[in-house]
Amino acid sequence: MVSRVATRRILEERDDVVTICLPLFLAGGQKERDFAKNNPCITVDGCDKMCAAKGVEMYGKVHPKSSIAISEITKKEKHSKPKSKSRIEPEDEKLVHETMKIINKEVDKVKEEE
Amino acid sequence: MSEKKKSKHIIIPCSGIGKALGTITRRATYIVTGELLPNETDTICLPLLTIKDEETVRKIRQNPCITVDGCVAQCAKKNVEHHHGKLKGEIKILDVIKENPKLKPGNVLDIGPDGEKLARKAAEKVLKIVGEKS
């Protein structure tokens, strides 16, 4: 939930980023799979299974430019894990904001390198 | 004598964050698995299926699956079919929207009261499929 909300809010704030549905790598066509190959990707994963990062590697045959793991943020910043799967509660907002800060930083870093 | 583990229906929402409909698929899934039929249903993380996680692939092959998709791409259904899952039924939120034209969902981050009603309508459709014989 946190990874989706943080990503969605970034999309609404910035006009230099887009996203793709991860399952579309498999359900879609070559155009979707080429998305990762043709665009620098920053993955945002909610747990240590790292589906987004692995999906980019598996289907795009490239490494993400940056991989963000929410589980690492909760450990490092000592945030408690969100309790609800359906909604972001007020106590989760700090974690969402922290995640957004990191995504913004990584996007700016990738843009500088391009 | 060991008892055969009773299978659960696996309800699989899509992962879309482009429109409210994706959020509604997940809300509908949690209504079913968390409130209405917690002992008879379960869910999986669709991206885990996309990356071919062994345990997730085994789960959808061993249990009847109901997909809940938010758009015409039907990622949940296609991912289950690709991995030879036991697809018992599919729900398309676009159909739920057409059947309830007065309900206007909010946005991706907040589906609003009408979005919640649409999620409950979708959950009712899931219940119907769960009740059907395989």
Interface residues (C-beta under 8 A of the other chain):
Chain A: R4 V5 T7 R8 R9 T19 C21 L22 P23 L24 F25 L26 A27 G28 K49 C51 A52 K54 G55 M58 K85 S86
Chain B: C14 S15 G16 I17 G18 G22 R26 R27 Y30 G34 C45 L46 P47 L48 L49 T50 I51 K52 D53 A73 Q74 C75 A76 K78 N79 H82 V108 L109
